[in-house]
Amino acid sequence: MTIDDVGHGACDAQAVQWAIGCALSDEVLERARVHSRSAALRVIRPDDLVTMDHREDRLNLYLDAHDVIVRVRCG
């Protein structure tokens, strides 16, 4: 992957399954965004209200109460 590939096209959540079980950090967030080729990233904590809009270029990271990633999805 080149730097030109990052942030272009649809998000690829399969490419960031490695993030499940990782503690939230700036490094993990950026690595996940780059590997998924997403233009945007959204962190969703328990009890967060989220909009229902779907963006194919956005990676959603779902956290548990301890800020550990438990699920990754595009949208």
N, CA, C and O atoms as a Tinker XYZ file with bonds, in Angstrom:
   300  protein
     1  N      0.849000   -1.172000    0.000000    73     2
     2  CA     0.000000    0.000000    0.000000    64     1     3
     3  C      0.895000    1.236000    0.000000    63     2     4     5
     4  O      1.862000    1.320000    0.757000    81     3
     5  N      0.561000    2.174000   -0.847000    73     3     6
     6  CA     1.307000    3.425000   -0.877000    64     5     7
     7  C      0.521000    4.491000   -0.127000    63     6     8     9
     8  O     -0.656000    4.311000    0.186000    81     7
     9  N      1.182000    5.585000    0.149000    73     7    10
    10  CA     0.512000    6.680000    0.847000    64     9    11
    11  C     -0.644000    7.215000    0.008000    63    10    12    13
    12  O     -1.616000    7.731000    0.560000    81    11
    13  N     -0.554000    7.100000   -1.320000    73    11    14
    14  CA    -1.624000    7.566000   -2.196000    64    13    15
    15  C     -2.885000    6.721000   -2.068000    63    14    16    17
    16  O     -3.977000    7.195000   -2.382000    81    15
    17  N     -2.752000    5.473000   -1.609000    73    15    18
    18  CA    -3.903000    4.591000   -1.458000    64    17    19
    19  C     -4.717000    4.902000   -0.207000    63    18    20    21
    20  O     -5.893000    4.544000   -0.131000    81    19
    21  N     -4.121000    5.548000    0.750000    73    19    22
    22  CA    -4.771000    5.793000    2.042000    64    21    23
    23  C     -5.885000    6.822000    1.883000    63    22    24    25
    24  O     -5.691000    7.888000    1.298000    81    23
    25  N     -7.056000    6.479000    2.416000    73    23    26
    26  CA    -8.160000    7.422000    2.415000    64    25    27
    27  C     -8.918000    7.513000    1.110000    63    26    28    29
    28  O     -9.717000    8.432000    0.928000    81    27
    29  N     -8.689000    6.587000    0.196000    73    27    30
    30  CA    -9.386000    6.601000   -1.087000    64    29    31
    31  C    -10.218000    5.342000   -1.220000    63    30    32    33
    32  O     -9.748000    4.247000   -0.910000    81    31
    33  N    -11.440000    5.487000   -1.677000    73    31    34
    34  CA   -12.291000    4.329000   -1.890000    64    33    35
    35  C    -13.027000    3.920000   -0.635000    63    34    36    37
    36  O    -13.060000    4.641000    0.363000    81    35
    37  N    -13.609000    2.754000   -0.716000    73    35    38
    38  CA   -14.431000    2.256000    0.382000    64    37    39
    39  C    -13.574000    1.719000    1.521000    63    38    40    41
    40  O    -12.457000    1.245000    1.310000    81    39
    41  N    -14.108000    1.800000    2.706000    73    39    42
    42  CA   -13.481000    1.264000    3.915000    64    41    43
    43  C    -13.403000   -0.259000    3.825000    63    42    44    45
    44  O    -14.291000   -0.898000    3.260000    81    43
    45  N    -12.346000   -0.835000    4.377000    73    43    46
    46  CA   -12.167000   -2.291000    4.408000    64    45    47
    47  C    -11.976000   -2.734000    5.861000    63    46    48    49
    48  O    -10.854000   -2.736000    6.369000    81    47
    49  N    -13.064000   -3.106000    6.524000    73    47    50
    50  CA   -13.004000   -3.506000    7.934000    64    49    51
    51  C    -12.247000   -4.814000    8.123000    63    50    52    53
    52  O    -11.660000   -5.034000    9.183000    81    51
    53  N    -12.249000   -5.679000    7.126000    73    51    54
    54  CA   -11.528000   -6.950000    7.233000    64    53    55
    55  C    -10.037000   -6.723000    7.457000    63    54    56    57
    56  O     -9.372000   -7.525000    8.113000    81    55
    57  N     -9.523000   -5.640000    6.917000    73    55    58
    58  CA    -8.091000   -5.348000    7.021000    64    57    59
    59  C     -7.672000   -4.909000    8.417000    63    58    60    61
    60  O     -6.478000   -4.826000    8.709000    81    59
    61  N     -8.642000   -4.626000    9.282000    73    59    62
    62  CA    -8.300000   -4.151000   10.627000    64    61    63
    63  C     -8.892000   -5.021000   11.730000    63    62    64    65
    64  O     -9.094000   -4.549000   12.848000    81    63
    65  N     -9.166000   -6.258000   11.434000    73    63    66
    66  CA    -9.652000   -7.179000   12.468000    64    65    67
    67  C     -8.614000   -7.359000   13.576000    63    66    68    69
    68  O     -8.958000   -7.717000   14.703000    81    67
    69  N     -7.356000   -7.111000   13.254000    73    67    70
    70  CA    -6.282000   -7.200000   14.250000    64    69    71
    71  C     -6.519000   -6.231000   15.418000    63    70    72    73
    72  O     -5.997000   -6.446000   16.512000    81    71
    73  N     -7.304000   -5.164000   15.193000    73    71    74
    74  CA    -7.512000   -4.139000   16.221000    64    73    75
    75  C     -8.426000   -4.611000   17.354000    63    74    76    77
    76  O     -8.409000   -4.034000   18.441000    81    75
    77  N     -9.216000   -5.646000   17.108000    73    75    78
    78  CA   -10.106000   -6.151000   18.156000    64    77    79
    79  C     -9.259000   -6.670000   19.316000    63    78    80    81
    80  O     -8.374000   -7.506000   19.134000    81    79
    81  N     -9.546000   -6.161000   20.499000    73    79    82
    82  CA    -8.775000   -6.516000   21.690000    64    81    83
    83  C     -7.694000   -5.509000   22.037000    63    82    84    85
    84  O     -7.090000   -5.591000   23.107000    81    83
    85  N     -7.441000   -4.553000   21.141000    73    83    86
    86  CA    -6.430000   -3.517000   21.405000    64    85    87
    87  C     -7.037000   -2.388000   22.236000    63    86    88    89
    88  O     -8.203000   -2.031000   22.071000    81    87
    89  N     -6.227000   -1.842000   23.120000    73    87    90
    90  CA    -6.639000   -0.664000   23.878000    64    89    91
    91  C     -6.593000    0.554000   22.963000    63    90    92    93
    92  O     -5.728000    0.652000   22.093000    81    91
    93  N     -7.511000    1.465000   23.160000    73    91    94
    94  CA    -7.580000    2.677000   22.363000    64    93    95
    95  C     -6.330000    3.525000   22.582000    63    94    96    97
    96  O     -5.936000    3.778000   23.720000    81    95
    97  N     -5.717000    3.959000   21.496000    73    95    98
    98  CA    -4.579000    4.876000   21.546000    64    97    99
    99  C     -4.525000    5.608000   20.213000    63    98   100   101
   100  O     -5.110000    5.161000   19.227000    81    99
   101  N     -3.826000    6.727000   20.188000    73    99   102
   102  CA    -3.676000    7.470000   18.940000    64   101   103
   103  C     -3.005000    6.612000   17.876000    63   102   104   105
   104  O     -3.387000    6.658000   16.707000    81   103
   105  N     -2.014000    5.836000   18.275000    73   103   106
   106  CA    -1.294000    4.977000   17.335000    64   105   107
   107  C     -2.218000    3.924000   16.721000    63   106   108   109
   108  O     -2.201000    3.716000   15.508000    81   107
   109  N     -3.014000    3.268000   17.544000    73   107   110
   110  CA    -3.941000    2.243000   17.045000    64   109   111
   111  C     -4.987000    2.886000   16.136000    63   110   112   113
   112  O     -5.321000    2.325000   15.093000    81   111
   113  N     -5.508000    4.050000   16.514000    73   111   114
   114  CA    -6.496000    4.734000   15.685000    64   113   115
   115  C     -5.948000    5.043000   14.302000    63   114   116   117
   116  O     -6.598000    4.753000   13.297000    81   115
   117  N     -4.776000    5.620000   14.241000    73   115   118
   118  CA    -4.204000    5.991000   12.944000    64   117   119
   119  C     -3.849000    4.759000   12.128000    63   118   120   121
   120  O     -4.089000    4.728000   10.921000    81   119
   121  N     -3.286000    3.756000   12.761000    73   119   122
   122  CA    -2.946000    2.521000   12.047000    64   121   123
   123  C     -4.210000    1.862000   11.480000    63   122   124   125
   124  O     -4.198000    1.380000   10.347000    81   123
   125  N     -5.280000    1.838000   12.247000    73   123   126
   126  CA    -6.540000    1.256000   11.782000    64   125   127
   127  C     -7.110000    2.056000   10.615000    63   126   128   129
   128  O     -7.584000    1.476000    9.638000    81   127
   129  N     -7.068000    3.371000   10.712000    73   127   130
   130  CA    -7.580000    4.206000    9.621000    64   129   131
   131  C     -6.797000    3.963000    8.341000    63   130   132   133
   132  O     -7.381000    3.811000    7.268000    81   131
   133  N     -5.480000    3.927000    8.453000    73   131   134
   134  CA    -4.631000    3.720000    7.279000    64   133   135
   135  C     -4.859000    2.336000    6.685000    63   134   136   137
   136  O     -5.049000    2.208000    5.475000    81   135
   137  N     -4.841000    1.309000    7.510000    73   135   138
   138  CA    -5.009000   -0.063000    7.006000    64   137   139
   139  C     -6.385000   -0.285000    6.384000    63   138   140   141
   140  O     -6.517000   -1.073000    5.447000    81   139
   141  N     -7.402000    0.393000    6.886000    73   139   142
   142  CA    -8.753000    0.232000    6.338000    64   141   143
   143  C     -8.973000    1.094000    5.095000    63   142   144   145
   144  O     -9.980000    0.948000    4.402000    81   143
   145  N     -8.033000    1.986000    4.821000    73   143   146
   146  CA    -8.111000    2.915000    3.688000    64   145   147
   147  C     -9.281000    3.880000    3.832000    63   146   148   149
   148  O     -9.841000    4.342000    2.838000    81   147
   149  N     -9.642000    4.179000    5.065000    73   147   150
   150  CA   -10.777000    5.059000    5.350000    64   149   151
   151  C    -10.362000    6.518000    5.358000    63   150   152   153
   152  O     -9.252000    6.867000    5.760000    81   151
   153  N    -11.273000    7.356000    4.907000    73   151   154
   154  CA   -11.051000    8.795000    4.971000    64   153   155
   155  C    -11.440000    9.339000    6.341000    63   154   156   157
   156  O    -10.963000   10.396000    6.753000    81   155
   157  N    -12.308000    8.613000    7.047000    73   155   158
   158  CA   -12.807000    9.079000    8.347000    64   157   159
   159  C    -12.848000    7.919000    9.333000    63   158   160   161
   160  O    -12.882000    6.748000    8.955000    81   159
   161  N    -12.843000    8.284000   10.597000    73   159   162
   162  CA   -12.858000    7.291000   11.665000    64   161   163
   163  C    -13.819000    7.768000   12.745000    63   162   164   165
   164  O    -13.853000    8.952000   13.080000    81   163
   165  N    -14.601000    6.834000   13.288000    73   163   166
   166  CA   -15.528000    7.186000   14.372000    64   165   167
   167  C    -15.347000    6.181000   15.503000    63   166   168   169
   168  O    -15.377000    4.970000   15.286000    81   167
   169  N    -15.159000    6.703000   16.714000    73   167   170
   170  CA   -15.030000    5.876000   17.914000    64   169   171
   171  C    -16.381000    5.882000   18.617000    63   170   172   173
   172  O    -16.951000    6.940000   18.883000    81   171
   173  N    -16.887000    4.684000   18.915000    73   171   174
   174  CA   -18.204000    4.553000   19.535000    64   173   175
   175  C    -18.057000    3.811000   20.857000    63   174   176   177
   176  O    -17.660000    2.647000   20.902000    81   175
   177  N    -18.391000    4.520000   21.927000    73   175   178
   178  CA   -18.319000    3.945000   23.272000    64   177   179
   179  C    -19.701000    3.448000   23.689000    63   178   180   181
   180  O    -20.708000    3.841000   23.101000    81   179
   181  N    -19.747000    2.580000   24.707000    73   179   182
   182  CA   -21.055000    2.128000   25.198000    64   181   183
   183  C    -21.927000    3.334000   25.560000    63   182   184   185
   184  O    -21.450000    4.303000   26.151000    81   183
   185  N    -23.171000    3.263000   25.209000    73   183   186
   186  CA   -24.162000    4.313000   25.491000    64   185   187
   187  C    -23.985000    5.584000   24.670000    63   186   188   189
   188  O    -24.709000    6.554000   24.896000    81   187
   189  N    -23.034000    5.613000   23.713000    73   187   190
   190  CA   -22.928000    6.762000   22.813000    64   189   191
   191  C    -24.123000    6.777000   21.873000    63   190   192   193
   192  O    -24.592000    5.729000   21.428000    81   191
   193  N    -24.602000    7.957000   21.582000    73   191   194
   194  CA   -25.613000    8.127000   20.549000    64   193   195
   195  C    -24.871000    8.336000   19.237000    63   194   196   197
   196  O    -23.945000    9.144000   19.166000    81   195
   197  N    -25.272000    7.615000   18.206000    73   195   198
   198  CA   -24.615000    7.759000   16.906000    64   197   199
   199  C    -25.663000    8.024000   15.833000    63   198   200   201
   200  O    -26.796000    7.549000   15.913000    81   199
   201  N    -25.262000    8.781000   14.844000    73   199   202
   202  CA   -26.154000    9.041000   13.721000    64   201   203
   203  C    -26.283000    7.778000   12.883000    63   202   204   205
   204  O    -25.401000    6.919000   12.911000    81   203
   205  N    -27.354000    7.665000   12.155000    73   203   206
   206  CA   -27.610000    6.484000   11.339000    64   205   207
   207  C    -27.119000    6.647000    9.902000    63   206   208   209
   208  O    -27.326000    5.763000    9.070000    81   207
   209  N    -26.470000    7.774000    9.610000    73   207   210
   210  CA   -25.965000    7.965000    8.254000    64   209   211
   211  C    -24.870000    6.950000    7.955000    63   210   212   213
   212  O    -24.066000    6.613000    8.824000    81   211
   213  N    -24.850000    6.476000    6.735000    73   211   214
   214  CA   -23.853000    5.485000    6.323000    64   213   215
   215  C    -22.856000    6.158000    5.396000    63   214   216   217
   216  O    -23.233000    6.803000    4.418000    81   215
   217  N    -21.580000    5.998000    5.716000    73   215   218
   218  CA   -20.507000    6.506000    4.854000    64   217   219
   219  C    -19.583000    5.345000    4.544000    63   218   220   221
   220  O    -18.992000    4.760000    5.451000    81   219
   221  N    -19.455000    5.013000    3.288000    73   219   222
   222  CA   -18.621000    3.866000    2.930000    64   221   223
   223  C    -17.136000    4.138000    3.121000    63   222   224   225
   224  O    -16.324000    3.216000    3.049000    81   223
   225  N    -16.771000    5.397000    3.363000    73   223   226
   226  CA   -15.362000    5.732000    3.580000    64   225   227
   227  C    -15.028000    5.932000    5.059000    63   226   228   229
   228  O    -13.974000    6.477000    5.386000    81   227
   229  N    -15.927000    5.491000    5.963000    73   227   230
   230  CA   -15.700000    5.698000    7.401000    64   229   231
   231  C    -15.564000    4.357000    8.126000    63   230   232   233
   232  O    -16.346000    3.432000    7.908000    81   231
   233  N    -14.555000    4.277000    8.990000    73   231   234
   234  CA   -14.360000    3.121000    9.855000    64   233   235
   235  C    -14.938000    3.438000   11.225000    63   234   236   237
   236  O    -14.632000    4.480000   11.804000    81   235
   237  N    -15.770000    2.545000   11.744000    73   235   238
   238  CA   -16.340000    2.669000   13.087000    64   237   239
   239  C    -15.641000    1.681000   14.010000    63   238   240   241
   240  O    -15.579000    0.484000   13.728000    81   239
   241  N    -15.122000    2.193000   15.106000    73   239   242
   242  CA   -14.491000    1.354000   16.120000    64   241   243
   243  C    -15.378000    1.372000   17.363000    63   242   244   245
   244  O    -15.620000    2.428000   17.946000    81   243
   245  N    -15.853000    0.210000   17.758000    73   243   246
   246  CA   -16.718000    0.069000   18.929000    64   245   247
   247  C    -15.867000   -0.343000   20.126000    63   246   248   249
   248  O    -15.085000   -1.291000   20.048000    81   247
   249  N    -16.029000    0.380000   21.237000    73   247   250
   250  CA   -15.230000    0.142000   22.438000    64   249   251
   251  C    -16.089000   -0.431000   23.555000    63   250   252   253
   252  O    -17.310000   -0.280000   23.569000    81   251
   253  N    -15.414000   -1.096000   24.495000    73   251   254
   254  CA   -16.108000   -1.517000   25.711000    64   253   255
   255  C    -15.921000   -0.430000   26.770000    63   254   256   257
   256  O    -15.384000    0.637000   26.472000    81   255
   257  N    -16.351000   -0.686000   27.976000    73   255   258
   258  CA   -16.279000    0.301000   29.060000    64   257   259
   259  C    -14.850000    0.633000   29.475000    63   258   260   261
   260  O    -14.621000    1.612000   30.186000    81   259
   261  N    -13.890000   -0.176000   29.036000    73   259   262
   262  CA   -12.481000    0.040000   29.389000    64   261   263
   263  C    -11.669000    0.571000   28.214000    63   262   264   265
   264  O    -10.439000    0.519000   28.236000    81   263
   265  N    -12.348000    1.081000   27.187000    73   263   266
   266  CA   -11.715000    1.614000   25.973000    64   265   267
   267  C    -10.889000    0.576000   25.222000    63   266   268   269
   268  O     -9.819000    0.879000   24.694000    81   267
   269  N    -11.397000   -0.639000   25.182000    73   267   270
   270  CA   -10.800000   -1.711000   24.383000    64   269   271
   271  C    -11.710000   -1.923000   23.174000    63   270   272   273
   272  O    -12.932000   -1.975000   23.312000    81   271
   273  N    -11.116000   -2.044000   22.006000    73   271   274
   274  CA   -11.884000   -2.232000   20.774000    64   273   275
   275  C    -12.498000   -3.628000   20.767000    63   274   276   277
   276  O    -11.798000   -4.629000   20.919000    81   275
   277  N    -13.817000   -3.676000   20.589000    73   275   278
   278  CA   -14.527000   -4.959000   20.597000    64   277   279
   279  C    -15.142000   -5.292000   19.241000    63   278   280   281
   280  O    -15.534000   -6.434000   18.998000    81   279
   281  N    -15.226000   -4.298000   18.358000    73   279   282
   282  CA   -15.822000   -4.533000   17.041000    64   281   283
   283  C    -15.368000   -3.454000   16.076000    63   282   284   285
   284  O    -15.197000   -2.300000   16.469000    81   283
   285  N    -15.172000   -3.819000   14.822000    73   283   286
   286  CA   -14.853000   -2.847000   13.775000    64   285   287
   287  C    -15.823000   -3.051000   12.622000    63   286   288   289
   288  O    -16.088000   -4.177000   12.203000    81   287
   289  N    -16.343000   -1.945000   12.122000    73   287   290
   290  CA   -17.275000   -1.991000   10.990000    64   289   291
   291  C    -17.099000   -0.743000   10.153000    63   290   292   293
   292  O    -16.645000    0.290000   10.646000    81   291
   293  N    -17.452000   -0.840000    8.917000    73   291   294
   294  CA   -17.467000    0.332000    8.051000    64   293   295
   295  C    -18.864000    0.931000    8.066000    63   294   296   297
   296  O    -19.848000    0.249000    8.349000    81   295
   297  N    -18.928000    2.189000    7.762000    73   295   298
   298  CA   -20.243000    2.828000    7.675000    64   297   299
   299  C    -20.319000    4.133000    8.269000    63   298   300
   300  O    -21.379000    4.759000    8.251000    81   299
